[in-house]
Amino acid sequence: MEHVLLSHAAIRSAAVVAAPHDRLGQVPVAFVTVRPDRRGPGLTEELHRLCAQRLARYKRPTVIQIAAALPTGPTGKVLHRTLRAGLSPQVGSR
């Protein structure tokens, strides 16, 4: 899923985590950072359309959040656990 988001020219980095969902158990939620020269309105809708074209329905992020930065560890890897811990219980149920 992350590779689809990263294929968009405006996206600098992306991470997808599982959010709890009342009926489905878990759903994907994406966090992205945007290149400074590519910010603009409608980007999240554009990313949702891109995911709809390239991903099966169950793999599509239910929410795409634009973040200033993604949390990383000492090795530079994204800390998915930190992103998951910051989700509110209602995020996946949208």
ZIGI-V21062 format. One record per helix or strand of 2 or more residues. SS is the DSSP state (A for helix, B for strand). FROM is the first residue (numbers start at 0). TO is the last residue. If there is no record, write none. Layout:
BEGIN
ss=SS from=FROM to=TO
ss=SS from=FROM to=TO
END
This chain:
BEGIN
ss=A from=1 to=5
ss=B from=10 to=20
ss=B from=24 to=33
ss=A from=35 to=37
ss=A from=42 to=53
ss=A from=56 to=58
ss=B from=62 to=65
ss=A from=79 to=84
ss=A from=90 to=92
END
